[in-house]
Amino acid sequence: MAKKAQKPSNVAARNRRARRDYFIEERLEAGLVLLGPEVKSLRAGRASIEEAYATEKDGEIFLLNAYIPEYSSASIGQHEPRRARKLLLHKREMRKLADAVSREGRTIVPLSVYFNKRGLAKVELGVATGKRKYDKRQTSKERDWKRDQARIMRGRG
């Protein structure tokens, strides 16, 4: 019997809009190259990945537009809050993501940034296609119906 995937603990940032705006087709985990003050700022939980996305550049995958604020207690080596951050993936995974984006018109969206058991910063990426307005309405209707259905089955209808 296969082990169940554990939910990431120590979540530093979560992209809640991603599940509303995209159909998430595939998920994978990637390492994140960070500077010291960035790690401290992430641990403080002040990061935002709402507008972030990943793209391929020179055969590598980078996380763009992720906001990790400057760490005020750092004396030297402050970082730029929205700089491009390199993602650590296997070559096969990088090739697969680059092909999905270029050929199939998909987007690589960060779903969450968290620290694993060893204390390393990881990003959960989703290969996604965008939802149209009517898709969002349909998803909302389905969610409401499932909620009503559960209420009826419990006998509180």
Secondary structure, DSSP 8 states (H G I E B T S, - for coil): --------SSEEEE-HHHHHHEEEEEEEEEEE---HHHHHHHHTT--B-TT-EEEEETTEEEEES-B----TT--S----TT--EEEE--HHHHHHHHHHHHHH--EEEEEEEEE-TTS-EEEEEEEEEE--HHHHHHHHHHHHHHHHHHHHHHT--
